[in-house]
């Protein structure tokens, strides 16, 4: 999970735990997310589009998706074009707006589970 807002990160971690994804690891920057994903190969990444730092959420999401084969759920405080695949540079598993709707997150996680295990690239 890559989220720089503490409350949103806590809510996401609880939700993922209830869904059986185990303890969520938290990264606050795109650089940390890529480093952690390379080391741990997560089953999914939930990525905030609006991260600070040298590497934004869209760039980190592209690396996780293309280079590591990690499904990415993108989050943003703004709806609309900023979450469009053309703007992100990759096709996320889902693009969700904050405040997060649990039902939308569940639908995205259901799609992930329905797709079965993913082979590492």
Phi and psi in radians as a Rosetta constraint file:
Dihedral C 1 N 2 CA 2 C 2 CIRCULARHARMONIC -2.163 0.35
Dihedral N 2 CA 2 C 2 N 3 CIRCULARHARMONIC 1.771 0.35
Dihedral C 2 N 3 CA 3 C 3 CIRCULARHARMONIC -2.616 0.35
Dihedral N 3 CA 3 C 3 N 4 CIRCULARHARMONIC 2.274 0.35
Dihedral C 3 N 4 CA 4 C 4 CIRCULARHARMONIC -1.735 0.35
Dihedral N 4 CA 4 C 4 N 5 CIRCULARHARMONIC 0.038 0.35
Dihedral C 4 N 5 CA 5 C 5 CIRCULARHARMONIC -1.783 0.35
Dihedral N 5 CA 5 C 5 N 6 CIRCULARHARMONIC 2.048 0.35
Dihedral C 5 N 6 CA 6 C 6 CIRCULARHARMONIC -1.037 0.35
Dihedral N 6 CA 6 C 6 N 7 CIRCULARHARMONIC -0.771 0.35
Dihedral C 6 N 7 CA 7 C 7 CIRCULARHARMONIC -1.139 0.35
Dihedral N 7 CA 7 C 7 N 8 CIRCULARHARMONIC -0.772 0.35
Dihedral C 7 N 8 CA 8 C 8 CIRCULARHARMONIC -1.083 0.35
Dihedral N 8 CA 8 C 8 N 9 CIRCULARHARMONIC -0.725 0.35
Dihedral C 8 N 9 CA 9 C 9 CIRCULARHARMONIC -1.080 0.35
Dihedral N 9 CA 9 C 9 N 10 CIRCULARHARMONIC -0.744 0.35
Dihedral C 9 N 10 CA 10 C 10 CIRCULARHARMONIC -1.113 0.35
Dihedral N 10 CA 10 C 10 N 11 CIRCULARHARMONIC -0.764 0.35
Dihedral C 10 N 11 CA 11 C 11 CIRCULARHARMONIC -1.084 0.35
Dihedral N 11 CA 11 C 11 N 12 CIRCULARHARMONIC -0.759 0.35
Dihedral C 11 N 12 CA 12 C 12 CIRCULARHARMONIC -1.113 0.35
Dihedral N 12 CA 12 C 12 N 13 CIRCULARHARMONIC -0.760 0.35
Dihedral C 12 N 13 CA 13 C 13 CIRCULARHARMONIC -1.067 0.35
Dihedral N 13 CA 13 C 13 N 14 CIRCULARHARMONIC -0.756 0.35
Dihedral C 13 N 14 CA 14 C 14 CIRCULARHARMONIC -1.111 0.35
Dihedral N 14 CA 14 C 14 N 15 CIRCULARHARMONIC -0.746 0.35
Dihedral C 14 N 15 CA 15 C 15 CIRCULARHARMONIC -1.100 0.35
Dihedral N 15 CA 15 C 15 N 16 CIRCULARHARMONIC -0.809 0.35
Dihedral C 15 N 16 CA 16 C 16 CIRCULARHARMONIC -1.107 0.35
Dihedral N 16 CA 16 C 16 N 17 CIRCULARHARMONIC -0.682 0.35
Dihedral C 16 N 17 CA 17 C 17 CIRCULARHARMONIC -1.111 0.35
Dihedral N 17 CA 17 C 17 N 18 CIRCULARHARMONIC -0.765 0.35
Dihedral C 17 N 18 CA 18 C 18 CIRCULARHARMONIC -1.077 0.35
Dihedral N 18 CA 18 C 18 N 19 CIRCULARHARMONIC -0.549 0.35
Dihedral C 18 N 19 CA 19 C 19 CIRCULARHARMONIC -1.437 0.35
Dihedral N 19 CA 19 C 19 N 20 CIRCULARHARMONIC -0.048 0.35
Dihedral C 19 N 20 CA 20 C 20 CIRCULARHARMONIC 1.546 0.35
Dihedral N 20 CA 20 C 20 N 21 CIRCULARHARMONIC 0.280 0.35
Dihedral C 20 N 21 CA 21 C 21 CIRCULARHARMONIC -1.460 0.35
Dihedral N 21 CA 21 C 21 N 22 CIRCULARHARMONIC 0.010 0.35
Dihedral C 21 N 22 CA 22 C 22 CIRCULARHARMONIC 1.368 0.35
Dihedral N 22 CA 22 C 22 N 23 CIRCULARHARMONIC -2.965 0.35
Dihedral C 22 N 23 CA 23 C 23 CIRCULARHARMONIC -1.234 0.35
Dihedral N 23 CA 23 C 23 N 24 CIRCULARHARMONIC 2.174 0.35
Dihedral C 23 N 24 CA 24 C 24 CIRCULARHARMONIC -1.408 0.35
Dihedral N 24 CA 24 C 24 N 25 CIRCULARHARMONIC 2.396 0.35
Dihedral C 24 N 25 CA 25 C 25 CIRCULARHARMONIC -1.623 0.35
Dihedral N 25 CA 25 C 25 N 26 CIRCULARHARMONIC 2.488 0.35
Dihedral C 25 N 26 CA 26 C 26 CIRCULARHARMONIC -1.995 0.35
Dihedral N 26 CA 26 C 26 N 27 CIRCULARHARMONIC 2.290 0.35
Dihedral C 26 N 27 CA 27 C 27 CIRCULARHARMONIC -2.109 0.35
Dihedral N 27 CA 27 C 27 N 28 CIRCULARHARMONIC 2.471 0.35
Dihedral C 27 N 28 CA 28 C 28 CIRCULARHARMONIC -1.775 0.35
Dihedral N 28 CA 28 C 28 N 29 CIRCULARHARMONIC -0.176 0.35
Dihedral C 28 N 29 CA 29 C 29 CIRCULARHARMONIC -2.304 0.35
Dihedral N 29 CA 29 C 29 N 30 CIRCULARHARMONIC 2.794 0.35
Dihedral C 29 N 30 CA 30 C 30 CIRCULARHARMONIC -1.093 0.35
Dihedral N 30 CA 30 C 30 N 31 CIRCULARHARMONIC -0.674 0.35
Dihedral C 30 N 31 CA 31 C 31 CIRCULARHARMONIC -1.068 0.35
Dihedral N 31 CA 31 C 31 N 32 CIRCULARHARMONIC -0.786 0.35
Dihedral C 31 N 32 CA 32 C 32 CIRCULARHARMONIC -1.100 0.35
Dihedral N 32 CA 32 C 32 N 33 CIRCULARHARMONIC -0.695 0.35
Dihedral C 32 N 33 CA 33 C 33 CIRCULARHARMONIC -1.070 0.35
Dihedral N 33 CA 33 C 33 N 34 CIRCULARHARMONIC -0.781 0.35
Dihedral C 33 N 34 CA 34 C 34 CIRCULARHARMONIC -1.157 0.35
Dihedral N 34 CA 34 C 34 N 35 CIRCULARHARMONIC -0.775 0.35
Dihedral C 34 N 35 CA 35 C 35 CIRCULARHARMONIC -1.046 0.35
Dihedral N 35 CA 35 C 35 N 36 CIRCULARHARMONIC -0.823 0.35
Dihedral C 35 N 36 CA 36 C 36 CIRCULARHARMONIC -1.131 0.35
Dihedral N 36 CA 36 C 36 N 37 CIRCULARHARMONIC -0.734 0.35
Dihedral C 36 N 37 CA 37 C 37 CIRCULARHARMONIC -1.149 0.35
Dihedral N 37 CA 37 C 37 N 38 CIRCULARHARMONIC -0.645 0.35
Dihedral C 37 N 38 CA 38 C 38 CIRCULARHARMONIC -1.127 0.35
Dihedral N 38 CA 38 C 38 N 39 CIRCULARHARMONIC -0.615 0.35
Dihedral C 38 N 39 CA 39 C 39 CIRCULARHARMONIC -1.420 0.35
Dihedral N 39 CA 39 C 39 N 40 CIRCULARHARMONIC -0.602 0.35
Dihedral C 39 N 40 CA 40 C 40 CIRCULARHARMONIC -1.974 0.35
Dihedral N 40 CA 40 C 40 N 41 CIRCULARHARMONIC -0.270 0.35
Dihedral C 40 N 41 CA 41 C 41 CIRCULARHARMONIC 0.830 0.35
Dihedral N 41 CA 41 C 41 N 42 CIRCULARHARMONIC 1.215 0.35
Dihedral C 41 N 42 CA 42 C 42 CIRCULARHARMONIC -1.191 0.35
Dihedral N 42 CA 42 C 42 N 43 CIRCULARHARMONIC 2.781 0.35
Dihedral C 42 N 43 CA 43 C 43 CIRCULARHARMONIC -1.350 0.35
Dihedral N 43 CA 43 C 43 N 44 CIRCULARHARMONIC -0.370 0.35
Dihedral C 43 N 44 CA 44 C 44 CIRCULARHARMONIC -2.795 0.35
Dihedral N 44 CA 44 C 44 N 45 CIRCULARHARMONIC 2.642 0.35
Dihedral C 44 N 45 CA 45 C 45 CIRCULARHARMONIC -2.153 0.35
Dihedral N 45 CA 45 C 45 N 46 CIRCULARHARMONIC 2.309 0.35
Dihedral C 45 N 46 CA 46 C 46 CIRCULARHARMONIC -1.881 0.35
Dihedral N 46 CA 46 C 46 N 47 CIRCULARHARMONIC 2.004 0.35
Dihedral C 46 N 47 CA 47 C 47 CIRCULARHARMONIC -2.095 0.35
Dihedral N 47 CA 47 C 47 N 48 CIRCULARHARMONIC 2.196 0.35
Dihedral C 47 N 48 CA 48 C 48 CIRCULARHARMONIC -1.345 0.35
Dihedral N 48 CA 48 C 48 N 49 CIRCULARHARMONIC 2.227 0.35
Dihedral C 48 N 49 CA 49 C 49 CIRCULARHARMONIC -1.141 0.35
Dihedral N 49 CA 49 C 49 N 50 CIRCULARHARMONIC -0.619 0.35
Dihedral C 49 N 50 CA 50 C 50 CIRCULARHARMONIC -1.682 0.35
Dihedral N 50 CA 50 C 50 N 51 CIRCULARHARMONIC 0.855 0.35
Dihedral C 50 N 51 CA 51 C 51 CIRCULARHARMONIC -1.344 0.35
Dihedral N 51 CA 51 C 51 N 52 CIRCULARHARMONIC 2.600 0.35
Dihedral C 51 N 52 CA 52 C 52 CIRCULARHARMONIC -1.461 0.35
Dihedral N 52 CA 52 C 52 N 53 CIRCULARHARMONIC 3.133 0.35
Dihedral C 52 N 53 CA 53 C 53 CIRCULARHARMONIC 1.717 0.35
Dihedral N 53 CA 53 C 53 N 54 CIRCULARHARMONIC 3.119 0.35
Dihedral C 53 N 54 CA 54 C 54 CIRCULARHARMONIC -1.221 0.35
Dihedral N 54 CA 54 C 54 N 55 CIRCULARHARMONIC -0.549 0.35
Dihedral C 54 N 55 CA 55 C 55 CIRCULARHARMONIC -1.976 0.35
Dihedral N 55 CA 55 C 55 N 56 CIRCULARHARMONIC 2.006 0.35
Dihedral C 55 N 56 CA 56 C 56 CIRCULARHARMONIC -1.342 0.35
Dihedral N 56 CA 56 C 56 N 57 CIRCULARHARMONIC 3.056 0.35
Dihedral C 56 N 57 CA 57 C 57 CIRCULARHARMONIC -1.110 0.35
Dihedral N 57 CA 57 C 57 N 58 CIRCULARHARMONIC -0.660 0.35
Dihedral C 57 N 58 CA 58 C 58 CIRCULARHARMONIC -1.147 0.35
Dihedral N 58 CA 58 C 58 N 59 CIRCULARHARMONIC -0.763 0.35
Dihedral C 58 N 59 CA 59 C 59 CIRCULARHARMONIC -1.138 0.35
Dihedral N 59 CA 59 C 59 N 60 CIRCULARHARMONIC -0.771 0.35
Dihedral C 59 N 60 CA 60 C 60 CIRCULARHARMONIC -1.095 0.35
Dihedral N 60 CA 60 C 60 N 61 CIRCULARHARMONIC -0.706 0.35
Dihedral C 60 N 61 CA 61 C 61 CIRCULARHARMONIC -1.069 0.35
Dihedral N 61 CA 61 C 61 N 62 CIRCULARHARMONIC -0.714 0.35
Dihedral C 61 N 62 CA 62 C 62 CIRCULARHARMONIC -1.061 0.35
Dihedral N 62 CA 62 C 62 N 63 CIRCULARHARMONIC -0.775 0.35
Dihedral C 62 N 63 CA 63 C 63 CIRCULARHARMONIC -1.121 0.35
Dihedral N 63 CA 63 C 63 N 64 CIRCULARHARMONIC -0.811 0.35
Dihedral C 63 N 64 CA 64 C 64 CIRCULARHARMONIC -1.069 0.35
Dihedral N 64 CA 64 C 64 N 65 CIRCULARHARMONIC -0.744 0.35
Dihedral C 64 N 65 CA 65 C 65 CIRCULARHARMONIC -1.242 0.35
Dihedral N 65 CA 65 C 65 N 66 CIRCULARHARMONIC -0.972 0.35
Dihedral C 65 N 66 CA 66 C 66 CIRCULARHARMONIC -1.326 0.35
Dihedral N 66 CA 66 C 66 N 67 CIRCULARHARMONIC -0.850 0.35
Dihedral C 66 N 67 CA 67 C 67 CIRCULARHARMONIC -1.437 0.35
Dihedral N 67 CA 67 C 67 N 68 CIRCULARHARMONIC -0.607 0.35
Dihedral C 67 N 68 CA 68 C 68 CIRCULARHARMONIC -1.901 0.35
Dihedral N 68 CA 68 C 68 N 69 CIRCULARHARMONIC -0.185 0.35
Dihedral C 68 N 69 CA 69 C 69 CIRCULARHARMONIC 1.210 0.35
Dihedral N 69 CA 69 C 69 N 70 CIRCULARHARMONIC 0.411 0.35
Dihedral C 69 N 70 CA 70 C 70 CIRCULARHARMONIC -1.543 0.35
Dihedral N 70 CA 70 C 70 N 71 CIRCULARHARMONIC 2.188 0.35
Dihedral C 70 N 71 CA 71 C 71 CIRCULARHARMONIC -1.123 0.35
Dihedral N 71 CA 71 C 71 N 72 CIRCULARHARMONIC 2.406 0.35
Dihedral C 71 N 72 CA 72 C 72 CIRCULARHARMONIC -2.128 0.35
Dihedral N 72 CA 72 C 72 N 73 CIRCULARHARMONIC 2.261 0.35
Dihedral C 72 N 73 CA 73 C 73 CIRCULARHARMONIC -1.807 0.35
Dihedral N 73 CA 73 C 73 N 74 CIRCULARHARMONIC 2.063 0.35
Dihedral C 73 N 74 CA 74 C 74 CIRCULARHARMONIC -1.607 0.35
Dihedral N 74 CA 74 C 74 N 75 CIRCULARHARMONIC 2.470 0.35
Dihedral C 74 N 75 CA 75 C 75 CIRCULARHARMONIC -2.115 0.35
Dihedral N 75 CA 75 C 75 N 76 CIRCULARHARMONIC 2.585 0.35
Dihedral C 75 N 76 CA 76 C 76 CIRCULARHARMONIC -2.680 0.35
Dihedral N 76 CA 76 C 76 N 77 CIRCULARHARMONIC 2.606 0.35
Dihedral C 76 N 77 CA 77 C 77 CIRCULARHARMONIC -1.363 0.35
Dihedral N 77 CA 77 C 77 N 78 CIRCULARHARMONIC -0.190 0.35
Dihedral C 77 N 78 CA 78 C 78 CIRCULARHARMONIC -2.042 0.35
Dihedral N 78 CA 78 C 78 N 79 CIRCULARHARMONIC 2.309 0.35
Dihedral C 78 N 79 CA 79 C 79 CIRCULARHARMONIC -1.473 0.35
Dihedral N 79 CA 79 C 79 N 80 CIRCULARHARMONIC 2.821 0.35
Dihedral C 79 N 80 CA 80 C 80 CIRCULARHARMONIC 1.894 0.35
Dihedral N 80 CA 80 C 80 N 81 CIRCULARHARMONIC -2.546 0.35
Dihedral C 80 N 81 CA 81 C 81 CIRCULARHARMONIC -1.073 0.35
Dihedral N 81 CA 81 C 81 N 82 CIRCULARHARMONIC -0.466 0.35
Dihedral C 81 N 82 CA 82 C 82 CIRCULARHARMONIC -1.125 0.35
Dihedral N 82 CA 82 C 82 N 83 CIRCULARHARMONIC -0.350 0.35
Dihedral C 82 N 83 CA 83 C 83 CIRCULARHARMONIC -1.773 0.35
Dihedral N 83 CA 83 C 83 N 84 CIRCULARHARMONIC 0.102 0.35
Dihedral C 83 N 84 CA 84 C 84 CIRCULARHARMONIC -1.205 0.35
Dihedral N 84 CA 84 C 84 N 85 CIRCULARHARMONIC 2.450 0.35
Dihedral C 84 N 85 CA 85 C 85 CIRCULARHARMONIC -0.921 0.35
Dihedral N 85 CA 85 C 85 N 86 CIRCULARHARMONIC -0.609 0.35
Dihedral C 85 N 86 CA 86 C 86 CIRCULARHARMONIC -1.106 0.35
Dihedral N 86 CA 86 C 86 N 87 CIRCULARHARMONIC -0.649 0.35
Dihedral C 86 N 87 CA 87 C 87 CIRCULARHARMONIC -1.344 0.35
Dihedral N 87 CA 87 C 87 N 88 CIRCULARHARMONIC -0.625 0.35
Dihedral C 87 N 88 CA 88 C 88 CIRCULARHARMONIC -1.317 0.35
Dihedral N 88 CA 88 C 88 N 89 CIRCULARHARMONIC -0.559 0.35
Dihedral C 88 N 89 CA 89 C 89 CIRCULARHARMONIC 1.556 0.35
Dihedral N 89 CA 89 C 89 N 90 CIRCULARHARMONIC 0.171 0.35
Dihedral C 89 N 90 CA 90 C 90 CIRCULARHARMONIC -2.839 0.35
Dihedral N 90 CA 90 C 90 N 91 CIRCULARHARMONIC 2.917 0.35
Dihedral C 90 N 91 CA 91 C 91 CIRCULARHARMONIC -1.733 0.35
Dihedral N 91 CA 91 C 91 N 92 CIRCULARHARMONIC 1.826 0.35
Dihedral C 91 N 92 CA 92 C 92 CIRCULARHARMONIC -1.275 0.35
Dihedral N 92 CA 92 C 92 N 93 CIRCULARHARMONIC 2.792 0.35
Dihedral C 92 N 93 CA 93 C 93 CIRCULARHARMONIC -1.037 0.35
Dihedral N 93 CA 93 C 93 N 94 CIRCULARHARMONIC -0.680 0.35
Dihedral C 93 N 94 CA 94 C 94 CIRCULARHARMONIC -2.736 0.35
Dihedral N 94 CA 94 C 94 N 95 CIRCULARHARMONIC 2.719 0.35
Dihedral C 94 N 95 CA 95 C 95 CIRCULARHARMONIC -2.208 0.35
Dihedral N 95 CA 95 C 95 N 96 CIRCULARHARMONIC 1.951 0.35
Dihedral C 95 N 96 CA 96 C 96 CIRCULARHARMONIC -2.084 0.35
Dihedral N 96 CA 96 C 96 N 97 CIRCULARHARMONIC 2.580 0.35
Dihedral C 96 N 97 CA 97 C 97 CIRCULARHARMONIC -1.787 0.35
Dihedral N 97 CA 97 C 97 N 98 CIRCULARHARMONIC 2.660 0.35
Dihedral C 97 N 98 CA 98 C 98 CIRCULARHARMONIC -1.683 0.35
Dihedral N 98 CA 98 C 98 N 99 CIRCULARHARMONIC 2.561 0.35
Dihedral C 98 N 99 CA 99 C 99 CIRCULARHARMONIC -1.153 0.35
Dihedral N 99 CA 99 C 99 N 100 CIRCULARHARMONIC 2.500 0.35
Dihedral C 99 N 100 CA 100 C 100 CIRCULARHARMONIC -1.242 0.35
Dihedral N 100 CA 100 C 100 N 101 CIRCULARHARMONIC 2.374 0.35
Dihedral C 100 N 101 CA 101 C 101 CIRCULARHARMONIC -1.670 0.35
Dihedral N 101 CA 101 C 101 N 102 CIRCULARHARMONIC 2.051 0.35
Dihedral C 101 N 102 CA 102 C 102 CIRCULARHARMONIC -0.980 0.35
Dihedral N 102 CA 102 C 102 N 103 CIRCULARHARMONIC -0.666 0.35
Dihedral C 102 N 103 CA 103 C 103 CIRCULARHARMONIC -1.128 0.35
Dihedral N 103 CA 103 C 103 N 104 CIRCULARHARMONIC -0.687 0.35
Dihedral C 103 N 104 CA 104 C 104 CIRCULARHARMONIC -1.152 0.35
Dihedral N 104 CA 104 C 104 N 105 CIRCULARHARMONIC -0.732 0.35
Dihedral C 104 N 105 CA 105 C 105 CIRCULARHARMONIC -1.104 0.35
Dihedral N 105 CA 105 C 105 N 106 CIRCULARHARMONIC -0.721 0.35
Dihedral C 105 N 106 CA 106 C 106 CIRCULARHARMONIC -1.065 0.35
Dihedral N 106 CA 106 C 106 N 107 CIRCULARHARMONIC -0.717 0.35
Dihedral C 106 N 107 CA 107 C 107 CIRCULARHARMONIC -1.079 0.35
Dihedral N 107 CA 107 C 107 N 108 CIRCULARHARMONIC -0.719 0.35
Dihedral C 107 N 108 CA 108 C 108 CIRCULARHARMONIC -1.137 0.35
Dihedral N 108 CA 108 C 108 N 109 CIRCULARHARMONIC -0.757 0.35
Dihedral C 108 N 109 CA 109 C 109 CIRCULARHARMONIC -1.181 0.35
Dihedral N 109 CA 109 C 109 N 110 CIRCULARHARMONIC -0.595 0.35
Dihedral C 109 N 110 CA 110 C 110 CIRCULARHARMONIC -1.088 0.35
Dihedral N 110 CA 110 C 110 N 111 CIRCULARHARMONIC -0.736 0.35
Dihedral C 110 N 111 CA 111 C 111 CIRCULARHARMONIC -1.087 0.35
Dihedral N 111 CA 111 C 111 N 112 CIRCULARHARMONIC -0.696 0.35
Dihedral C 111 N 112 CA 112 C 112 CIRCULARHARMONIC -1.101 0.35
Dihedral N 112 CA 112 C 112 N 113 CIRCULARHARMONIC -0.824 0.35
Dihedral C 112 N 113 CA 113 C 113 CIRCULARHARMONIC -1.148 0.35
Dihedral N 113 CA 113 C 113 N 114 CIRCULARHARMONIC -0.628 0.35
Dihedral C 113 N 114 CA 114 C 114 CIRCULARHARMONIC -1.205 0.35
Dihedral N 114 CA 114 C 114 N 115 CIRCULARHARMONIC -0.445 0.35
Dihedral C 114 N 115 CA 115 C 115 CIRCULARHARMONIC -1.361 0.35
Dihedral N 115 CA 115 C 115 N 116 CIRCULARHARMONIC -0.183 0.35
Dihedral C 115 N 116 CA 116 C 116 CIRCULARHARMONIC 1.384 0.35
Dihedral N 116 CA 116 C 116 N 117 CIRCULARHARMONIC -3.088 0.35
Dihedral C 116 N 117 CA 117 C 117 CIRCULARHARMONIC -1.102 0.35
Dihedral N 117 CA 117 C 117 N 118 CIRCULARHARMONIC 2.542 0.35
Dihedral C 117 N 118 CA 118 C 118 CIRCULARHARMONIC -1.900 0.35
Dihedral N 118 CA 118 C 118 N 119 CIRCULARHARMONIC 2.373 0.35
Dihedral C 118 N 119 CA 119 C 119 CIRCULARHARMONIC -1.429 0.35
Dihedral N 119 CA 119 C 119 N 120 CIRCULARHARMONIC 2.438 0.35
Dihedral C 119 N 120 CA 120 C 120 CIRCULARHARMONIC -1.222 0.35
Dihedral N 120 CA 120 C 120 N 121 CIRCULARHARMONIC 2.469 0.35
